[in-house]
Amino acid sequence: MIIEAIKEFGEIYISSAEKGQHKRTNIENDTRYIEPPEGTDFVNSLLKKEIIKKEWFINPFDSKK
């Protein structure tokens, strides 16, 4: 699914935000958060296999941008 999304959109972003940060968005049934350790392992696998780029792994709630 990730590879197909990259083919369609060119680049995708994966959030490094904590679960609590996403909850503050008030989006009902938010599915963006994958529980550790599976989520962490999944993202690290995508990075290691160079399926995603490190700069796509961001915290959208980080005000340092």
Secondary structure by P-SEA (a helix, b strand, c coil): caaaaaaaccbbbbbcccaaaaaaccccccccccccaaaaaaaaaaaaacccccccccccccccc
